[in-house]
Amino acid sequence: MILETQRLYLRQLQESDAKRMSEYRCKEEVAKYQSWKKYTIEDAAKRIQHCLTITSFNKPKSDYHLAIILKENDEMIGDLFVEVVNHKVFVLGYTLDSLYWSLGYATEIVSAFLEYMKETYKFKKAICYVYHDNIRSKKLLKKLHFVKFDESYYYDDEGYVKKI
């Protein structure tokens, strides 16, 4: 386990997570706000294999996913994506199964992870990118005091940054 909140915990992905990861990432309402249309079990298994090679969560130019687990039943409800830019900055992404939207889980795990990265690895800044029409995600970032710093019409997204 990497970190624990009141209702969730964060852990490294496991090979057995591939089916579940594919299930929620394939939902139309979830994929709508991501860079994929379909996310097969093979896609998930390949990504998990990559993540299993990660030995440090703060190595520059590395990227990985972590599993978001609901404590009450040990169900994987989503994942965090982390891309380490350098020893002070990382990019954060999050994907939650739509069954768990609007229940405060994203706020809970993202805020805890920001604190973890600050306290454990001394990161200074987190960056997130969201599509223009992803209203829920933009509200979450504003609630956590991220500030919009960029817009991309090519990717149809917005960049948000927060000093941590």
Protein Blocks (a to p, Z undefined) as FASTA:
>chain_A
ZZdcfkbccddddfklmmmmmmmmmpmklmmmmcbfbdcfklmmmmmmmmmmpcbfkbgh
iacddddddfklopafbdcddddfblmbccddddddfklgonlmmmmmmmmmmmmmmmmn
opabdcddddfklmmlmmmmmmnopacfbdcfklopacddddZZ
